[in-house]
Amino acid sequence: MNEVETKTKKEFYKRWWFIVLVVLVFIIVGSTNDLSEKKKANDLVEKDKQTNLQKEVFKIGDQIKSGDSFLTVTKITKNWKSSNQFDKPSSPNDVYVLVDVLIENKGSKDLSLSGMWDFKLEDSNGLQRSQAIGGVGIKQLPSGELSPNGKATGEILFEADKSALNVLKLRYKPLFSSTKEVVIELQ
């Protein structure tokens, strides 16, 4: 090779194919980092979801946020007896269960209330029942609308199989709401 040919030959790192190769390597490395960061972000979101799912079961006394409302179960009375001798559960195998609740509306719109439609009692057999007819002398949870910043307290009466009282859960999902159902363990 003569001196002229050596001067016209470019160094390998100045050639077009090498520059393209380096750019491709940077693109691949950059997209891999983006994917791993997206995966980390998705993992964090999934972990938060699972934590929230685990916290969807609450206890008596917990203040539970559901949409714009807060629900607190303040007391439960298993085998509640009415002062009226004729006020009895519909089946001889059933007993009354009385649940005291407090609901607060922290939203800017009225909140619909209904003990009949919003609440269910689940017994240890998995049977879910709506509010019972009866309950002479109880301070029943009012049905209607609860204004913003309003509070309502009351009792909800349910019937439950007396052999299935060891595990009771109150399920709350407002009828006209897109919020998730919350579950309160009544032990």
C-alpha positions in Angstrom: 0.0 0.0 0.0 1.2 3.4 -0.8 0.9 6.5 1.3 -2.0 7.9 -0.6 -4.2 4.8 0.0 -3.5 4.9 3.7 -4.6 8.5 4.0 -7.9 7.9 2.2 -8.8 4.9 4.4 -11.0 6.0 7.3 -10.5 4.7 10.8 -13.2 2.0 11.5 -14.9 4.2 14.2 -15.4 6.9 11.5 -17.1 4.6 9.0 -20.9 4.9 8.5 -21.7 1.3 9.4 -19.9 1.6 12.8 -21.9 4.8 13.6 -25.1 3.1 12.7 -24.2 0.1 14.9 -23.4 2.3 17.9 -26.8 4.2 17.5 -28.6 0.9 17.3 -26.9 -0.3 20.5 -27.9 2.9 22.3 -31.6 2.5 21.1 -31.7 -1.1 22.3 -30.2 -0.4 25.7 -32.5 2.6 26.1 -35.6 0.7 25.3 -34.6 -2.1 27.6 -34.3 0.4 30.5 -37.7 1.9 29.6 -39.3 -1.6 29.7 -37.7 -2.5 33.1 -38.9 0.9 34.5 -42.4 0.3 33.2 -42.3 -3.2 34.7 -41.2 -1.8 38.1 -44.0 0.8 37.9 -46.6 -2.0 37.0 -45.3 -4.1 39.9 -45.8 -1.3 42.3 -49.3 -0.7 41.1 -50.1 -4.4 41.4 -48.7 -4.5 44.9 -50.9 -1.5 45.9 -53.9 -3.3 44.4 -53.2 -6.4 46.4 -52.7 -4.4 49.6 -56.0 -2.7 49.0 -57.7 -6.0 48.3 -56.4 -7.4 51.6 -57.7 -4.3 53.4 -61.2 -4.7 52.0 -62.1 -6.8 55.0 -62.7 -4.6 58.1 -63.5 -5.0 61.7 -66.1 -3.5 64.1 -65.1 0.1 64.9 -63.1 0.7 61.7 -64.0 3.9 59.8 -64.3 2.6 56.2 -64.1 4.9 53.2 -66.5 3.8 50.4 -66.6 6.4 47.6 -67.5 9.7 49.3 -69.0 8.1 52.4 -67.5 6.7 55.6 -69.1 3.7 57.3 -68.5 2.6 60.8 -70.1 -0.5 62.4 -70.3 0.4 66.1 -71.9 -2.6 67.6 -73.5 -6.1 66.9 -76.1 -7.9 68.9 -76.4 -11.6 68.1 -79.7 -13.3 69.1 -81.5 -10.0 69.6 -84.9 -10.3 71.2 -87.8 -8.0 70.5 -89.9 -6.5 73.3 -92.9 -7.6 71.3 -93.7 -11.3 71.8 -95.0 -11.6 68.2 -91.9 -10.1 66.6 -89.9 -13.3 65.9 -87.7 -14.5 63.0 -89.6 -16.2 60.2 -88.0 -19.6 60.8 -87.6 -21.4 64.1 -84.0 -22.1 63.2 -83.2 -18.4 62.8 -82.3 -15.7 65.3 -82.2 -11.9 64.9 -78.8 -10.2 64.5 -78.9 -6.4 65.1 -76.1 -4.3 63.6 -75.5 -0.6 64.6 -74.0 1.6 61.9 -72.9 5.2 61.4 -72.7 6.6 57.9 -71.1 10.0 57.0 -71.4 11.7 53.6 -68.1 13.5 52.9 -69.0 14.1 49.2 -70.6 17.1 47.5 -73.7 15.2 46.3 -76.5 13.6 48.2 -75.9 10.0 49.3 -78.7 7.4 48.9 -79.3 5.3 52.0 -81.2 2.1 52.3 -80.7 -0.7 54.8 -82.7 -3.0 52.6 -80.6 -2.6 49.5 -77.1 -1.4 50.6 -76.4 -4.0 53.3 -76.3 -7.8 53.5 -75.4 -10.2 56.3 -73.4 -13.2 55.4 -73.3 -16.2 57.8 -70.7 -18.9 58.2 -72.5 -21.0 55.6 -72.0 -18.2 53.0 -75.7 -17.3 52.9 -76.3 -13.6 52.3 -79.5 -12.1 53.6 -81.0 -8.6 53.2 -82.6 -6.6 56.0 -85.3 -8.5 57.9 -88.9 -7.4 58.3 -89.5 -6.8 61.9 -87.6 -5.2 64.7 -90.2 -3.5 66.9 -88.5 -1.0 69.1 -85.2 -0.6 67.2 -83.8 2.7 65.9 -83.8 1.6 62.3 -81.2 3.1 59.9 -83.2 5.7 57.9 -83.8 5.3 54.2 -83.6 8.3 51.9 -80.9 10.8 51.0 -78.1 12.0 53.2 -76.9 15.5 52.4 -73.3 16.5 52.0 -71.5 16.5 55.4 -74.5 14.7 56.9 -74.4 11.8 59.3 -76.9 9.0 59.9 -76.9 6.4 62.6 -79.2 3.5 63.0 -79.7 -0.2 63.4 -80.2 -2.9 60.8 -82.0 -6.1 61.7 -81.1 -9.4 59.9 -82.2 -13.0 60.3 -79.5 -15.6 60.5 -79.3 -19.4 61.0 -78.5 -19.9 64.7 -76.1 -22.7 63.9 -74.1 -20.3 61.5 -73.4 -17.4 63.8 -69.7 -18.1 64.5 -68.6 -16.2 61.4 -70.7 -13.2 60.4 -69.8 -10.6 57.8 -71.7 -7.4 56.9 -71.4 -6.5 53.2 -71.9 -2.9 52.2 -72.3 -1.6 48.7 -74.5 1.4 48.0 -77.2 0.6 45.4 -76.6 3.6 43.2 -72.8 3.7 43.4 -69.9 2.4 41.4 -67.8 1.8 44.5 -66.5 -1.6 45.5 -68.3 -3.7 48.1 -66.7 -3.6 51.5 -66.8 -6.5 54.0 -66.9 -6.0 57.8 -66.1 -9.0 60.0 -68.6 -9.0 62.9 -66.6 -11.1 65.4 
